Amino acid sequence: MAPLPPLAPPRGMKSTVAPETPSTPPSPSHLEISLKEPSPKKKPSKSGRLFRRVRSVFRSFPIITPACKMPVSLHGGVLRDGHIHGGTRMTGTLYGCRKARINLAIQESPRCLPMLVLELAIPTAKLLQEMGTGLVRIALECEKHAVERVKLIEEPLWTMYCNGKKTGYGVKREPTDDDLKTMQLLHAVSMGAGVLPSNTEDMPDGELTYMRAYFERVVGSRDSETFYMMNPDGNSGPELSIFFVRI
């Protein structure tokens, strides 16, 4: 079987590496993990809590389409000039062996420990190739519980849809040693795509394919969040959107 061709990054995507990045990555088996814990969340102020209550009341009103053209509302954010306004910028990394399921890691910044790691039911090569040819929409759905105390992104199991087609399940898991080593190797990369040497001997392809980009996290409610991948050129909308919905 002929080897797979090199993966080309999506349109407008370039690899951005800090100057201190070594020309040859260190051996994954001897890599020291220096990733930091995400910054603690500040307790919301009284004015912030009041604003969210007022916003929730207005969201309950019916939507009336005006005659003039208005910015598109996206679960609390606004799409304007190819960028999402009103969200929180995060670092998202898609990675995995080309024939294996792809993983998604969300970090506060490239130098922080992952706040979310998901294994998605789609091969790495297939998803990245689709992203190179068009828009990709991933919807992850889970059921509401009778007693709801779990944060949305802490849900363990999701039904996954890719561009409207059911593809299986997404599974949340704790970061493994291999996940942390991959994030450590990429700690100086802000955005880009490429391959890394394998972290374990049982990787069938002998290398790990990755794509990293900035994502805007927009929280609509306690039952809906969306991560929009932002293009560096700013000339078009997100090529990848990931929707988390509890129904």
Buried (B, 14 or more C-beta within 10 A) or exposed (E): EEEEEEBEBBBBBEBEBEEEBEEEEEEBEEBEEEBEEBEEEEEEEEEEEEEEEEEEEEEEEEEEEEEEEEEEEBBBBBBEEEBBEBBEEBBBBBBBBBEBBBBBBBBBBBBBBBBBBBBBBBBBBBBBBBBBEEEBBBBBBBEEEEEEEEEBBEBEEBBBBBEEEEBBBBBBEEBEEBBBBBBBBBBBBBBBBBBBBBBEEEBEBEEBBBBBBBBBBBBBEEEBBBBBBBBBEEEEBBBBBBBBBBE
